[in-house]
Amino acid sequence: MEPFKRVLWLVIDGLGFEEARRYIQVRPNGPLARLAREGYLGPSTPSSPVCQTPSALVALFSGAQPAQSGVWGYRMPDPRRPRASMLGFYAPVEGLSTVWGELEERGQGYSVMNAAFRNDPVWSRGKSARFAYDGYRLWKKPTAIRTSSGRQRMDLLGVEMRLDLDATGVGITKGGRLRCQVPLDGTARLQVTPGKEARVFSLGGAGLLICPLTLPGVRGSSPPDGARDGFCDGDAFRFVRSWMDGHGVSTSSRSGGMDVSVAAEMGPTNASFSQKAELMLAAARDPQARLVIGYLPNVDELNHSYADLIEAEWPEGRGSVLLLRTLGLVDTLLDRLMSGAEPGTLLVLSSDHGTVPHRHELYLNELLARAGLVHRCKDGYDPARSVAYYHPADCGQIVAGGRRAADPLPAIRRALDLASRELHAPIGLQEAGPGDPYLAFAYPLADVEITGRAPKPGMPILRRKPGGNHLSPLTPTPWIQAVLGAWSPGRNLGAGECPTENVGLKSFVLRALDIASSGRS
């Protein structure tokens, strides 16, 4: 590969190749289609056996599979207390070198936005960082509030306020003083206390989404304007899908007749995407940054709520319309990056994984309990008295319990065979390899999500739960495949130059920059 002067790397969480392919069919003249025509666009296998976001991002940026990195999922068994769970973003990672770490060792400039691992040294050292931005270190989860007509009192970010809902929107009052007026299907900025602010989004007659503004971590010698503004990130998709399902509202409709319009549902995504996009564009204008990485989560948020509809009703249906609008934001950012790209610039578009649509949820430990492997107790399950159980972190691992027995794998396979025969919910099983911290890895073979949680009393083992998730590329569907695109003005990139697995992206980018890897993952 002939070296490039710079690489602009855009990572869209959850953008699978199948969705990109379908989008291009509907938008054949857009920037994504142009990238495919003039460059390369294809599928890329995500991290294996698990491809949940922390594991998948580690694979992208360091080239390490979960068995090498020790990062096993969004939530994963805690290495210090294996029966407990921890957030995969905070898992201890040693001996790995990120792609920006390679540039740091050579004193070459780079910019990274929201992509680093929480314990990555870029945030403590980063002397060559032109711009490093982390909005998630202090991020606070948005709050969705159901509203009713008239007046109600609510706890907003720990402060009691009054909401007055009428046909024009919602007024938020504290201590008899109006703090903000949120127009119907609109947004407003709310000063909760002198040190606590939020963006409030009206979701029609259904409710409000309150997104706390957090102070981002900013490093580097060249921060763009607005880098220290409050970081806003919110996902309305889960709330609206749940609300519509609960009220029997048809999700096949585009928007007419609903209390939550498509425009209102897109409001938080438009705001959070545009803020991150402007930072990416500003960083891309700095010629001293040889590598610029920007990460955006919005497609993944949509897929968790609507992947089943996107698969079944394309391009009609609410989920598909929302995906077209969300990928339209990606298209706009691609267009601006491509328009400003100078000769010698390589633009890389990738994702950590795709998303598998599902319509049901399976309580796997109930099946293992029937097989005599899991011991039930008042609070659910007792790992200490179990032979083997599906770990409640829900990252695919069936682990050994405290009660010893003969090889539990035959009994596990009998339990999964029962799921396939009686529940029509086939689950695949990959036995552990040497050194793996589990007995076997379980993954769905159909439109089923598996969980280690205990069902509520009276709830069936298999229940209806529509949406999407991502556990493993072992699931036999093209939807789980990540996307990889590469484009450069005036240059052709053949398929033979681009990797087919996400663990190859780091070395691909380093080769493009004519940098020899240190050899560490």
PyMOL commands that set and color helices and strands:
alter all, ss='L'
color gray80, all
select helices_A, chain A and resi 17-26+31-38+53-62+66-69+88-90+99-105+121-123+237-246+262-284+298-313+318-340+364-370+383-385+409-423+478-480+495-497+502-512
alter helices_A, ss='H'
color red, helices_A
select strands_A, chain A and resi 6-12+40-44+75-77+85-87+110-113+129-134+143-146+150-156+159-166+169-174+177-183+187-193+196-203+207-212+217-219+291-296+345-350+356-363+376-377+380-381+388-390+397-400+427-431+440-444+448-451+462-469+482-487
alter strands_A, ss='S'
color yellow, strands_A
deselect
rebuild
show_as cartoon
